[in-house]
Amino acid sequence: MIEIQKNIPLISISKRMNKYPFSIMDVGDSFLFPLNEGPGHTERAAVSYASKANEPKKFTTRTTREGIRCWRIV
């Protein structure tokens, strides 16, 4: 049986978005996700979510030797 818990505060989406600088990036800006954070699935999911949440801004990623780099493209 799953335990129901009461009075657990909801985590704000804006706090999660502040982990990465998507909202303050200009077109052509980029930043690097370090390789030590895993295979990149979580980082790429964050970029996909940021593209949807920050419309009309769009972002893309490329894997480099240093890590996964994210650019703002629109």
Biopython code that builds the backbone (N, CA, C, O; Angstrom):
import numpy as np
from Bio.PDB.StructureBuilder import StructureBuilder

atoms = [
    (1, "MET", "N", (0.843, -1.186, 0.000)),
    (1, "MET", "CA", (0.000, 0.000, 0.000)),
    (1, "MET", "C", (0.887, 1.248, 0.000)),
    (1, "MET", "O", (1.886, 1.301, 0.716)),
    (2, "ILE", "N", (0.527, 2.231, -0.788)),
    (2, "ILE", "CA", (1.267, 3.490, -0.855)),
    (2, "ILE", "C", (0.786, 4.423, 0.233)),
    (2, "ILE", "O", (-0.416, 4.615, 0.416)),
    (3, "GLU", "N", (1.736, 5.007, 0.959)),
    (3, "GLU", "CA", (1.410, 5.932, 2.043)),
    (3, "GLU", "C", (1.087, 7.311, 1.469)),
    (3, "GLU", "O", (1.837, 7.830, 0.642)),
    (4, "ILE", "N", (-0.012, 7.897, 1.900)),
    (4, "ILE", "CA", (-0.385, 9.257, 1.510)),
    (4, "ILE", "C", (0.211, 10.217, 2.527)),
    (4, "ILE", "O", (0.054, 10.037, 3.735)),
    (5, "GLN", "N", (0.898, 11.238, 2.025)),
    (5, "GLN", "CA", (1.525, 12.225, 2.905)),
    (5, "GLN", "C", (0.839, 13.569, 2.723)),
    (5, "GLN", "O", (0.487, 13.943, 1.604)),
    (6, "LYS", "N", (0.652, 14.285, 3.805)),
    (6, "LYS", "CA", (-0.031, 15.577, 3.775)),
    (6, "LYS", "C", (0.948, 16.695, 4.099)),
    (6, "LYS", "O", (1.966, 16.484, 4.757)),
    (7, "ASN", "N", (0.612, 17.906, 3.615)),
    (7, "ASN", "CA", (1.359, 19.138, 3.916)),
    (7, "ASN", "C", (2.803, 19.114, 3.429)),
    (7, "ASN", "O", (3.688, 19.651, 4.094)),
    (8, "ILE", "N", (3.049, 18.502, 2.283)),
    (8, "ILE", "CA", (4.366, 18.535, 1.650)),
    (8, "ILE", "C", (4.319, 19.665, 0.626)),
    (8, "ILE", "O", (3.527, 19.593, -0.313)),
    (9, "PRO", "N", (5.155, 20.724, 0.777)),
    (9, "PRO", "CA", (5.083, 21.848, -0.156)),
    (9, "PRO", "C", (5.491, 21.452, -1.572)),
    (9, "PRO", "O", (6.398, 20.646, -1.779)),
    (10, "LEU", "N", (4.797, 22.042, -2.531)),
    (10, "LEU", "CA", (5.077, 21.804, -3.943)),
    (10, "LEU", "C", (6.336, 22.561, -4.343)),
    (10, "LEU", "O", (6.490, 23.732, -3.997)),
    (11, "ILE", "N", (7.236, 21.905, -5.067)),
    (11, "ILE", "CA", (8.466, 22.529, -5.528)),
    (11, "ILE", "C", (8.134, 23.436, -6.706)),
    (11, "ILE", "O", (7.480, 23.014, -7.660)),
    (12, "SER", "N", (8.582, 24.666, -6.633)),
    (12, "SER", "CA", (8.312, 25.640, -7.678)),
    (12, "SER", "C", (9.078, 25.305, -8.949)),
    (12, "SER", "O", (10.253, 24.943, -8.891)),
    (13, "ILE", "N", (8.419, 25.422, -10.094)),
    (13, "ILE", "CA", (9.081, 25.194, -11.381)),
    (13, "ILE", "C", (10.165, 26.236, -11.597)),
    (13, "ILE", "O", (11.225, 25.920, -12.139)),
    (14, "SER", "N", (9.920, 27.470, -11.184)),
    (14, "SER", "CA", (10.907, 28.532, -11.399)),
    (14, "SER", "C", (12.213, 28.239, -10.675)),
    (14, "SER", "O", (13.275, 28.616, -11.171)),
    (15, "LYS", "N", (12.173, 27.586, -9.531)),
    (15, "LYS", "CA", (13.407, 27.233, -8.823)),
    (15, "LYS", "C", (14.197, 26.206, -9.619)),
    (15, "LYS", "O", (15.426, 26.270, -9.651)),
    (16, "ARG", "N", (13.516, 25.258, -10.264)),
    (16, "ARG", "CA", (14.221, 24.271, -11.074)),
    (16, "ARG", "C", (14.827, 24.924, -12.305)),
    (16, "ARG", "O", (15.927, 24.562, -12.721)),
    (17, "MET", "N", (14.121, 25.879, -12.890)),
    (17, "MET", "CA", (14.612, 26.529, -14.097)),
    (17, "MET", "C", (15.852, 27.378, -13.816)),
    (17, "MET", "O", (16.650, 27.622, -14.721)),
    (18, "ASN", "N", (16.021, 27.826, -12.579)),
    (18, "ASN", "CA", (17.167, 28.662, -12.241)),
    (18, "ASN", "C", (18.471, 27.871, -12.175)),
    (18, "ASN", "O", (19.542, 28.470, -12.075)),
    (19, "LYS", "N", (18.406, 26.563, -12.227)),
    (19, "LYS", "CA", (19.624, 25.758, -12.197)),
    (19, "LYS", "C", (20.479, 26.055, -13.423)),
    (19, "LYS", "O", (21.708, 26.031, -13.347)),
    (20, "TYR", "N", (19.838, 26.334, -14.546)),
    (20, "TYR", "CA", (20.529, 26.649, -15.786)),
    (20, "TYR", "C", (20.081, 28.025, -16.259)),
    (20, "TYR", "O", (18.962, 28.434, -15.948)),
    (21, "PRO", "N", (20.910, 28.753, -16.997)),
    (21, "PRO", "CA", (20.629, 30.167, -17.328)),
    (21, "PRO", "C", (19.762, 30.398, -18.563)),
    (21, "PRO", "O", (19.947, 31.401, -19.252)),
    (22, "PHE", "N", (18.827, 29.505, -18.863)),
    (22, "PHE", "CA", (18.031, 29.633, -20.081)),
    (22, "PHE", "C", (17.335, 30.989, -20.203)),
    (22, "PHE", "O", (17.350, 31.598, -21.273)),
    (23, "SER", "N", (16.734, 31.460, -19.129)),
    (23, "SER", "CA", (15.908, 32.670, -19.204)),
    (23, "SER", "C", (16.709, 33.943, -19.473)),
    (23, "SER", "O", (16.136, 34.937, -19.920)),
    (24, "ILE", "N", (17.998, 33.940, -19.216)),
    (24, "ILE", "CA", (18.796, 35.162, -19.411)),
    (24, "ILE", "C", (19.729, 35.087, -20.614)),
    (24, "ILE", "O", (20.531, 35.994, -20.839)),
    (25, "MET", "N", (19.626, 34.005, -21.389)),
    (25, "MET", "CA", (20.518, 33.840, -22.541)),
    (25, "MET", "C", (20.023, 34.646, -23.740)),
    (25, "MET", "O", (18.820, 34.749, -23.979)),
    (26, "ASP", "N", (20.966, 35.212, -24.488)),
    (26, "ASP", "CA", (20.684, 35.871, -25.757)),
    (26, "ASP", "C", (21.003, 34.901, -26.892)),
    (26, "ASP", "O", (21.715, 33.917, -26.691)),
    (27, "VAL", "N", (20.475, 35.182, -28.084)),
    (27, "VAL", "CA", (20.756, 34.343, -29.245)),
    (27, "VAL", "C", (22.270, 34.291, -29.461)),
    (27, "VAL", "O", (22.934, 35.327, -29.478)),
    (28, "GLY", "N", (22.807, 33.089, -29.624)),
    (28, "GLY", "CA", (24.245, 32.897, -29.821)),
    (28, "GLY", "C", (24.982, 32.559, -28.538)),
    (28, "GLY", "O", (26.109, 32.067, -28.599)),
    (29, "ASP", "N", (24.376, 32.810, -27.359)),
    (29, "ASP", "CA", (25.007, 32.459, -26.086)),
    (29, "ASP", "C", (25.005, 30.946, -25.909)),
    (29, "ASP", "O", (24.135, 30.255, -26.440)),
    (30, "SER", "N", (25.976, 30.434, -25.165)),
    (30, "SER", "CA", (26.026, 29.002, -24.879)),
    (30, "SER", "C", (26.598, 28.777, -23.493)),
    (30, "SER", "O", (27.219, 29.664, -22.906)),
    (31, "PHE", "N", (26.379, 27.583, -22.983)),
    (31, "PHE", "CA", (27.010, 27.153, -21.736)),
    (31, "PHE", "C", (27.261, 25.661, -21.825)),
    (31, "PHE", "O", (26.705, 24.979, -22.687)),
    (32, "LEU", "N", (28.102, 25.154, -20.930)),
    (32, "LEU", "CA", (28.559, 23.768, -20.989)),
    (32, "LEU", "C", (28.019, 22.974, -19.802)),
    (32, "LEU", "O", (28.163, 23.383, -18.650)),
    (33, "PHE", "N", (27.393, 21.832, -20.101)),
    (33, "PHE", "CA", (27.070, 20.855, -19.070)),
    (33, "PHE", "C", (28.303, 19.976, -18.923)),
    (33, "PHE", "O", (28.720, 19.374, -19.913)),
    (34, "PRO", "N", (28.909, 19.870, -17.749)),
    (34, "PRO", "CA", (30.087, 19.007, -17.596)),
    (34, "PRO", "C", (29.758, 17.543, -17.874)),
    (34, "PRO", "O", (28.642, 17.096, -17.611)),
    (35, "LEU", "N", (30.726, 16.795, -18.404)),
    (35, "LEU", "CA", (30.521, 15.381, -18.708)),
    (35, "LEU", "C", (30.306, 14.538, -17.465)),
    (35, "LEU", "O", (29.691, 13.475, -17.550)),
    (36, "ASN", "N", (30.789, 14.976, -16.324)),
    (36, "ASN", "CA", (30.675, 14.163, -15.112)),
    (36, "ASN", "C", (29.252, 14.082, -14.577)),
    (36, "ASN", "O", (29.015, 13.408, -13.574)),
    (37, "GLU", "N", (28.291, 14.758, -15.226)),
    (37, "GLU", "CA", (26.907, 14.719, -14.767)),
    (37, "GLU", "C", (26.131, 13.549, -15.351)),
    (37, "GLU", "O", (24.922, 13.465, -15.137)),
    (38, "GLY", "N", (26.765, 12.660, -16.066)),
    (38, "GLY", "CA", (26.066, 11.503, -16.600)),
    (38, "GLY", "C", (26.058, 11.488, -18.119)),
    (38, "GLY", "O", (26.793, 12.239, -18.760)),
    (39, "PRO", "N", (25.215, 10.623, -18.694)),
    (39, "PRO", "CA", (25.231, 10.447, -20.147)),
    (39, "PRO", "C", (24.567, 11.570, -20.927)),
    (39, "PRO", "O", (24.676, 11.585, -22.153)),
    (40, "GLY", "N", (23.896, 12.495, -20.294)),
    (40, "GLY", "CA", (23.332, 13.621, -21.013)),
    (40, "GLY", "C", (21.835, 13.603, -21.200)),
    (40, "GLY", "O", (21.275, 14.578, -21.699)),
    (41, "HIS", "N", (21.164, 12.529, -20.819)),
    (41, "HIS", "CA", (19.720, 12.457, -21.016)),
    (41, "HIS", "C", (18.994, 13.532, -20.207)),
    (41, "HIS", "O", (18.083, 14.181, -20.721)),
    (42, "THR", "N", (19.384, 13.724, -18.965)),
    (42, "THR", "CA", (18.747, 14.715, -18.101)),
    (42, "THR", "C", (18.994, 16.121, -18.617)),
    (42, "THR", "O", (18.086, 16.953, -18.616)),
    (43, "GLU", "N", (20.205, 16.390, -19.055)),
    (43, "GLU", "CA", (20.544, 17.713, -19.561)),
    (43, "GLU", "C", (19.750, 18.037, -20.823)),
    (43, "GLU", "O", (19.216, 19.137, -20.967)),
    (44, "ARG", "N", (19.678, 17.077, -21.726)),
    (44, "ARG", "CA", (18.931, 17.308, -22.969)),
    (44, "ARG", "C", (17.437, 17.455, -22.693)),
    (44, "ARG", "O", (16.755, 18.212, -23.384)),
    (45, "ALA", "N", (16.925, 16.749, -21.704)),
    (45, "ALA", "CA", (15.518, 16.917, -21.318)),
    (45, "ALA", "C", (15.283, 18.318, -20.774)),
    (45, "ALA", "O", (14.249, 18.926, -21.052)),
    (46, "ALA", "N", (16.235, 18.837, -20.000)),
    (46, "ALA", "CA", (16.113, 20.197, -19.476)),
    (46, "ALA", "C", (16.097, 21.217, -20.601)),
    (46, "ALA", "O", (15.351, 22.195, -20.541)),
    (47, "VAL", "N", (16.906, 21.002, -21.621)),
    (47, "VAL", "CA", (16.958, 21.908, -22.775)),
    (47, "VAL", "C", (15.634, 21.844, -23.546)),
    (47, "VAL", "O", (15.109, 22.877, -23.960)),
    (48, "SER", "N", (15.102, 20.655, -23.735)),
    (48, "SER", "CA", (13.825, 20.499, -24.426)),
    (48, "SER", "C", (12.709, 21.207, -23.663)),
    (48, "SER", "O", (11.884, 21.900, -24.258)),
    (49, "TYR", "N", (12.690, 21.030, -22.351)),
    (49, "TYR", "CA", (11.678, 21.675, -21.526)),
    (49, "TYR", "C", (11.826, 23.195, -21.584)),
    (49, "TYR", "O", (10.827, 23.910, -21.659)),
    (50, "ALA", "N", (13.059, 23.692, -21.550)),
    (50, "ALA", "CA", (13.303, 25.137, -21.597)),
    (50, "ALA", "C", (12.821, 25.725, -22.914)),
    (50, "ALA", "O", (12.304, 26.842, -22.935)),
    (51, "SER", "N", (12.981, 24.996, -24.009)),
    (51, "SER", "CA", (12.504, 25.484, -25.308)),
    (51, "SER", "C", (10.990, 25.638, -25.309)),
    (51, "SER", "O", (10.460, 26.570, -25.914)),
    (52, "LYS", "N", (10.298, 24.735, -24.638)),
    (52, "LYS", "CA", (8.838, 24.806, -24.576)),
    (52, "LYS", "C", (8.372, 25.850, -23.567)),
    (52, "LYS", "O", (7.406, 26.569, -23.826)),
    (53, "ALA", "N", (9.042, 25.943, -22.425)),
    (53, "ALA", "CA", (8.621, 26.841, -21.355)),
    (53, "ALA", "C", (8.984, 28.299, -21.623)),
    (53, "ALA", "O", (8.353, 29.195, -21.064)),
    (54, "ASN", "N", (9.976, 28.556, -22.459)),
    (54, "ASN", "CA", (10.455, 29.917, -22.711)),
    (54, "ASN", "C", (10.144, 30.380, -24.124)),
    (54, "ASN", "O", (10.902, 31.172, -24.685)),
    (55, "GLU", "N", (9.045, 29.907, -24.719)),
    (55, "GLU", "CA", (8.735, 30.306, -26.098)),
    (55, "GLU", "C", (8.696, 31.815, -26.200)),
    (55, "GLU", "O", (8.189, 32.460, -25.282)),
    (56, "PRO", "N", (9.199, 32.408, -27.256)),
    (56, "PRO", "CA", (9.643, 31.809, -28.504)),
    (56, "PRO", "C", (11.120, 31.420, -28.514)),
    (56, "PRO", "O", (11.652, 31.100, -29.577)),
    (57, "LYS", "N", (11.799, 31.437, -27.365)),
    (57, "LYS", "CA", (13.213, 31.054, -27.330)),
    (57, "LYS", "C", (13.362, 29.580, -27.685)),
    (57, "LYS", "O", (12.531, 28.752, -27.310)),
    (58, "LYS", "N", (14.439, 29.259, -28.416)),
    (58, "LYS", "CA", (14.747, 27.872, -28.768)),
    (58, "LYS", "C", (16.210, 27.594, -28.448)),
    (58, "LYS", "O", (17.065, 28.471, -28.572)),
    (59, "PHE", "N", (16.483, 26.356, -28.035)),
    (59, "PHE", "CA", (17.829, 25.941, -27.644)),
    (59, "PHE", "C", (18.173, 24.637, -28.347)),
    (59, "PHE", "O", (17.288, 23.875, -28.737)),
    (60, "THR", "N", (19.463, 24.391, -28.503)),
    (60, "THR", "CA", (19.935, 23.132, -29.065)),
    (60, "THR", "C", (21.194, 22.707, -28.326)),
    (60, "THR", "O", (21.833, 23.523, -27.662)),
    (61, "THR", "N", (21.550, 21.439, -28.439)),
    (61, "THR", "CA", (22.754, 20.916, -27.788)),
    (61, "THR", "C", (23.612, 20.165, -28.781)),
    (61, "THR", "O", (23.125, 19.663, -29.794)),
    (62, "ARG", "N", (24.893, 20.097, -28.479)),
    (62, "ARG", "CA", (25.848, 19.279, -29.214)),
    (62, "ARG", "C", (26.832, 18.699, -28.196)),
    (62, "ARG", "O", (27.216, 19.372, -27.240)),
    (63, "THR", "N", (27.230, 17.462, -28.408)),
    (63, "THR", "CA", (28.227, 16.839, -27.546)),
    (63, "THR", "C", (29.612, 17.236, -28.029)),
    (63, "THR", "O", (29.923, 17.110, -29.214)),
    (64, "THR", "N", (30.443, 17.715, -27.114)),
    (64, "THR", "CA", (31.818, 18.103, -27.412)),
    (64, "THR", "C", (32.754, 17.286, -26.531)),
    (64, "THR", "O", (32.299, 16.493, -25.707)),
    (65, "ARG", "N", (34.034, 17.471, -26.699)),
    (65, "ARG", "CA", (35.005, 16.761, -25.850)),
    (65, "ARG", "C", (34.896, 17.208, -24.393)),
    (65, "ARG", "O", (35.168, 16.429, -23.479)),
    (66, "GLU", "N", (34.500, 18.461, -24.180)),
    (66, "GLU", "CA", (34.423, 19.008, -22.825)),
    (66, "GLU", "C", (33.129, 18.628, -22.110)),
    (66, "GLU", "O", (33.084, 18.613, -20.880)),
    (67, "GLY", "N", (32.082, 18.325, -22.866)),
    (67, "GLY", "CA", (30.778, 18.021, -22.275)),
    (67, "GLY", "C", (29.682, 18.292, -23.294)),
    (67, "GLY", "O", (29.923, 18.275, -24.501)),
    (68, "ILE", "N", (28.493, 18.538, -22.805)),
    (68, "ILE", "CA", (27.368, 18.852, -23.675)),
    (68, "ILE", "C", (27.183, 20.366, -23.659)),
    (68, "ILE", "O", (26.959, 20.958, -22.603)),
    (69, "ARG", "N", (27.276, 20.986, -24.827)),
    (69, "ARG", "CA", (27.137, 22.428, -24.929)),
    (69, "ARG", "C", (25.728, 22.761, -25.403)),
    (69, "ARG", "O", (25.200, 22.130, -26.319)),
    (70, "CYS", "N", (25.127, 23.766, -24.764)),
    (70, "CYS", "CA", (23.784, 24.226, -25.098)),
    (70, "CYS", "C", (23.868, 25.633, -25.645)),
    (70, "CYS", "O", (24.502, 26.500, -25.042)),
    (71, "TRP", "N", (23.223, 25.873, -26.804)),
    (71, "TRP", "CA", (23.171, 27.208, -27.426)),
    (71, "TRP", "C", (21.739, 27.682, -27.481)),
    (71, "TRP", "O", (20.816, 26.882, -27.635)),
    (72, "ARG", "N", (21.548, 28.996, -27.355)),
    (72, "ARG", "CA", (20.258, 29.583, -27.685)),
    (72, "ARG", "C", (20.324, 29.922, -29.168)),
    (72, "ARG", "O", (21.235, 30.624, -29.607)),
    (73, "ILE", "N", (19.348, 29.420, -29.950)),
    (73, "ILE", "CA", (19.391, 29.620, -31.403)),
    (73, "ILE", "C", (18.292, 30.556, -31.901)),
    (73, "ILE", "O", (18.405, 31.069, -33.014)),
    (74, "VAL", "N", (17.239, 30.800, -31.129)),
    (74, "VAL", "CA", (16.177, 31.731, -31.528)),
    (74, "VAL", "C", (15.794, 32.551, -30.313)),
    (74, "VAL", "O", (14.914, 33.408, -30.399)),
]
sb = StructureBuilder()
sb.init_structure("model")
sb.init_model(0)
sb.init_chain("A")
sb.init_seg("    ")
for serial, (resi, resn, name, xyz) in enumerate(atoms, 1):
    if name == "N":
        sb.init_residue(resn, " ", resi, " ")
    sb.init_atom(name, np.array(xyz, "f"), 0.0, 1.0, " ", f" {name:<3s}", serial, name[0])
structure = sb.get_structure()
